[in-house]
């Protein structure tokens, strides 16, 4: 499959519109991966194509008239027999996508701009149906722009208010499909057989572990790279003071974290820095503002927001106006943690998550700043959106209604591949290490210099790109 995967060695091909050959190869590879991971032999896989399943050229003449020829070629090569009603083995195409849509579904529930005329409404095709078992309100699916060969995931029809706002950049379909392959090959999504009895929610046959060994290893490697980069630039070039941050970060109560949790294993493996500041104004946390009482742990399956690197400054408290003119606090945390504390430290947190829920990312992270960011209309999330913009507002002037926020730095924005989640920790730590190695963050005997005011560089024209991560799943 190396020739079809998107990589530096096999970049995007210069093809106008949809690269149907590559997309069909990736589609079929995803089907093979899921089928074999659940222990089923390939000779039992129904490899009839979508075109064959729905009757071929004669039966699909009306549909063909509304499809670009590369899309027709894709549908004539993409396997679909395994997903037809009555198939002997129920098998969803992917955890987030049930399968290719029927001819009748291809143009259902797609929102268009007010100025779209009927002749242009053939352009957007609901190529794959979303997996409705994951709980999205009015599920939609993977939408293809036929004219450009680009696509974007829509868990819900309500996502079209963002994706069709005129500012979002859609990705070539082969990049989306390659990302879905990557999720499987990294083990973030796995197909299991009927004997599976674990806690992860299963959508036939897929589960989503809350973290993988690769997630853990790469996060530890990124933290080690960051620590080493700081050490080598300090005046006396000290070395790490041993291994393990668990006791320090939990305030001497490691039992507040499950022994098999990402946070526990990550902290147990991290080197102990010989300096104070791991990032501008942020040091290793020593208390946990959301931790349950060690003697009376909360009876909840949800992992609490876990503070890794803390600032002495409290986190900015975002507010929202009410119809009656007052302001109410808007917590950056989900229930049940949105009302526990009215004040908490700024810093980098591992996000709250239910490890056995439908979208578990126990290595998800969020940086909470002590001030709002975005008033200069420079800081951006990975999808290219301005931090603080109203993503559901149509038009190209994203800065028209900016509401600066303190919680979106390094975040993905609208996720083009799967459901939205907080950015994985390893990506943030890798970027921090790069900023040190490239000399954009200075180092002294105390570690990274600049204090929490340094983060304001993210909203400056000359430096915002240093604080914006590439889009990932």
N, C-alpha and C positions, 0 to 999 in steps of 0.2 A: 504493500500500500504506500510505500515511501513516495512514489511518483505522484500520488494523488493528494497526500497530506500537504498542507500549506506550511512552508518553511523557508528558511533562507536559501536552501538548496533547490527548493521547488516553489518559487514565488507565484503570485497570481499571474495568470496568463493574459496576454493582451488580446482579449476577445470582446467584441461588442455585445453587450447584453449578457445573458446567462451563459456561463460555462457549463452546459448541460452534461457533457461527458464527465467532467470532474465531480459535479454535484451528484450525479447518479452513482458513481463509484463510491463516494463517501456515504450516501444513503444506504447502499447495499452493504457496505462494511459495518455500519452501525447495526443493521439487522443481524448480520453474522455474529458480531460480538455479543449481542444480547442472547441470541439463540444458543451459542456454544457455552457462554458463561453459565447458563442455567442447566447445562449438561445434556442438551439435546443434540442428536446427530444432524449434520447438515443435509443428509439425504432425506430427512423428514421435513425440511423447510419448504414451504410452498413458495416457489420463486416466480410465480406468474407476475407479470408487470401490471402496473396500474391500468395501462391501456387495455391489456388483455382482460383484466377483471371486469372492466366496464363495457366490454363488447366490441372494442376495436374501432376502426375508422368509420364504418357505416353508422354505428350506434352513437358515436361521439362527434358527428359532423357539426352539430350546432355548437358544441363546446369548442371544437377546433377553431371555429370562426372567431372566437373571442380570445384565443390564446396565441401568443407569439410562437413562431416555429421552434425556437430553442426550448421553450417550456414544453411543447408537445414532445420533442425529442427526449427530454428528461422523463416525462411520464411514460414514454414507451420503453424506458430502460430501468426505471425504479421498481423494485420488487414491492408487491402489495398483497399477494395472495395470502400471506400469513395473517394479515389483519382483517380479512373479510369476515362478515358475520357467518357464524357456523364453523369457523376454523377449529380444528381439533384441539389446538393448544392456544389459549388466549395469550396474546403477546403484544403489548404496547410497543410502538416504535422506539420510544425513549421515555424517561421518567416524566418529562415535561410535555411530551407530544404523544397523543394517542396514535396518530398515524396520518397518512395522506387523506385529504378530504374527498368526499364523493363529488361527482360532477355537480350535483345540486347545491353543494355547500361552498363551492369555490368563491362565490361572490357574496356570501351571506355575512351580514353583521359587520361590514367594513364601513367606517365613517369616512366621509370625504369633506373637503373644504367647501364652504358655501358657494364658491364660484366654479366648482366642477360641473361640466355639462355631461350629458348622458354618454357622449362618444368617448369620454375619457374614463368612465367608470369601469371599463374593462381592465384598466391598468393594474390595479391592485388585486391580488389573488390570495385567498386564504388557502395556502398550500397544505399546511398541516393543522389538524385540530388539536387544541390544547387538551391536556389531560384534566378533565373536569373533576377527577377524584381528589385534586389537590386543594380544592376549596375556593378557587377564585370566583368572585362575583361575575356572572355572565362571561364564562370563559370564551376566548377567541382562538388564538393560535399563532403560528408563524406566518406572517404576511409577506408575500413576495411582490416587489415592484417589477413587473414584467419588462418594462422598458429599460430599466437599468440593470436588471439581474441582481438587485440588492434586496435585503430582507431584514426583518426585525421580529423578535419574539414579543407577543402580546398575551400575557396571562389572562387579561380581561379586555372586554370591549372598551372599558373606560381608559385603557392605556392609549387609545388612539388620540385622545386629547393632547398627549405629549408627543407621540411619534409623528403626528400629522401637523405639528405646530409650525412647520416651515423652517425650523432651525436644526432639528435632529439630523445627524448624518447616518444614513442606513449603510449597512455593510454588505459586501458581496455574499451571496448565499453560501458559497463554498467556505467562507470564513466562519459563518454560523455553524454549518455542519461539521467543520473541522473542530470547532470548540466543543460540540457535542461528543465527538470522538474522544477528545482530550479528557472530558469529564469521566468517561468510562475507563480509559487507559490509565488515568491517575488513581482510579478507585474511588473517586468522589461519588460516582453513581455506579451501582453494581446490580447485575441481574442474578437472582437467586432461584434455587429450585423449590419444590413444594415442601421440602423438609425444613425450610428456614423457620426458626422460632425466636429470632431476636426481637429487640424492642423497636427498631426502626419501622416506620410506617411503610408498608409494601404496596406499590401500585404495579400490578402484574407485568413483568416479574421484577420490577426495579425497587431498590432501596437506596437511601442516601445517608451514609454514615456522617456523623457530625464533624469528624475530621479523619484524615488518613495518616498513615505513617509518613508519607511524603510531606504532607502539610506540616507535621511536627518537625521532621528532620530539616526541612528548608527554613522553617521559622527559627530553629536553634542556630542553623548555619548563618542566617542573616544577622541574628543578634551577635553572634561571635565575630562576624565580619565587621560589624559596627564597632564593637568594643575594641577589637584589634586595631582598626583604623584610627580610633581616638588615642589609644595607648601609644602608637608609633609616632604620633604628632605631639605628644606631651613633652615638656622640657626634659624630664628625667626618664622617659620611656619605660614606665613600669609595666609589670605583667599582671594578668588576672590574679585575684586573691583567692583562687580556688573555684570550685564548681558548686552551683546550687544557690538559688535565690528564694526558695520556697519558704523557709522560716522567716526571712526578712519581709517579704511582700505580704505574707499572711499575718504579720504581727505576732509570730510565735504560735499560730494556731493553724497548722497545715491541714487539720482535720476538717476545716470548713470547705475544702475542695475534695471531691471524689478522687480516689487514687488513680483512676483510669481516665480522668478528664484531661482535656488538652492543656488547660492552665496548669494543673499539677505537674504533668510530665514536662511541659515546656520549662517551667521555673526550676524544676529539679535538675535539668540538663544545662542550664545557662551558666556561663562563666560569671564570676563576681567581679565587676569593674573596680579598678583602683582609682576612681575619680567620682565626682558628684553628679555631673550633668551628662546624661546620655543623649540629650537633644536640647535645643534652646530652652532654658528655664525648667527642664524636666529632669527629676532624679528618680531613683528607684523608690517605688511606693513602700511605705511601712505600715499603713493602715488600710482597711477596706470599709468605705462608707456604707456599702450595701450588704455587708456580710451578715448572715444570721448569727444569733447568739450561739457560741460554740456549745453551750450546755442545753440550749433549746433550739436546735436547728429548725428552720422553717420546713413545713411539710409541703414541698412543691417540687415538681420535676424540672422546673426551669432554673438554669444556672444564672446566678445574679451577675449584674455588671461588675467586672473585676478590674480594679485599677492597677495597671502595671507601672506606669511612669507618671509621677505626680508633680504638680506645681504648688507652691504655697498659696497661690491666688485661687479664690473660688471660681468655679465655672460660671460663665455668663448665663443669666437666666432669660431665655427667650420668652417673649410674650406675644399674645394675639389679641386684637381688639374684639370686644363683644358687640352685638347689635345695640346694646344699651349704653355703650360708651366707655366701659371700664376695660382694663387689661387683665388677662388671665395668663398664668404661667403655662408654657408648653414644654413638657419634659422631653429630653432626647431619648428617653428609655421607654420601653413598652411595658404594659401591665405585667405583673403587679408592682413594678418598680417606679412607675411614673408619679406616685404620690408618697413614697416612703420618706424621702428627704427633700427639703426645700433648698438646701445648700449642700454642695459637695465640691471636692477639689477639681480644678481643671487638670487635664492630662490625657494620656492615652489609656483607654479602657478596652478590655475584651467585652464584646457585647453580650447582653442577656440572650439566652437561647434555650429552647427545649430540645435536648439532644435526640429525642425520639420523635420530634414533630415533623411536619411535612417539608420544611425548608431549614434544616439545622446546619448552622455554621458556627461551631464553637471556637473557631479561630478568627471569627469576624471581629473587627476592631473599629473604634471611632475615637478621634481626637476632639476633645472638648476644650475650647479656648476660653480665656477669661474675658474676651470681648468679641463683639460681632465683626464679621469680615465680609467684604464684598462691595463696599460703597464706591470703590473706584472702578467697578465693572471690569476687573481684570481676572480675579480668581475664578478658576473653573473646576468642574468635576470631569471625570474621565470621558463622559459622553459629549463634552464640548460645551455644556450648559454653563452659564454664569452662576456662580454661587449667589444664591438669594433671588434668582429670577423666578417668576411664575411660569413653571414649565407648561402649564395648560393654557397659557395665553397664546393666541395665534399671532403670527407676524414675525418679521425679522428684527424688530427692535426689542431685544431681550432686556435691555437696560431700562426700559420705560417704567417698570414697576418693581425695581429691586428692593428686597427686604433683606438686608445683611443678616447673616446667621453665623453662629459659632460652632457648628457641628458638621459641616460638609467638607472640610479640607481633607484631601486624599480620597474622598469617596468616589464611587463609580458613577453616580447619577442614575439615569435610566439604564437598566441592564438589558443589553441587546440579545442575550443568550438564554437566560433562565429567569426565575423570579428574583426580584431585588433583594439584596442582602448587604450587610456592612462589609467593607473591603477586608480581605484576608490579611492577617498580621504580617506575613512574610513579605508582602509587597511594600508595605510601609517601612519596615525595617531595612529592606534592600535600598529603597530610595534614600533613607537617612544615611546609610553607609556611603552611597554615591555622593551625597552632598558634602560629606566629610572628605572623602577621597579626592574629589574635584576641587577642594579648597573653597567651596562656597559657604561652608560652615567652618569658622576658625576654632582652634582648640588652644587652651592654656592648661595650667596645672590642675584646674578644677574640672576639666572636660570641655564640652561644647560651650562656646561663648555666645553672648547675645541676649540672654534672658527671653522671657515670653514675648517681648516686643518684636523679636526676630521674625515671628510668624507673619507679621504684617507684610513681609516681602511677597507673600503669596498673592497679594492684591496690588502688585506693582507691574507695570507693563514690561519692564526689563527682566523680571524674575518669576512671574507667575508660573511659567512652564516647569520650573524646578519643583513645584509643589503640586503638580498634576500628574497622576499615574495613567499609563495606557489602559484602554478598556480591556477587561478580562471577564471571564465568566464568574 
